[in-house]
Amino acid sequence: MQQSHGMGYAEYSRGVDQLLKVEKRRQKEYEASRRMVSEAGRQIHK
């Protein structure tokens, strides 16, 4: 948690603002990775 998001679990769980900030970042990273996998799949099956 500290390395990935720059805060420890105690700080993360303390406030809704911090929680939302981390979860939005996680969602963006997830969507980016899904796009990369999808693109790689299309490249392979050409």
Sequence and secondary structure as in RCSB ss.txt:
>XXXX:A:sequence
MQQSHGMGYAEYSRGVDQLLKVEKRRQKEYEASRRMVSEAGRQIHK
>XXXX:A:secstr
 HHHHSS HHHHHH HHHHHHHHHHHHHHHHHHHHHHHHHHHHHT 
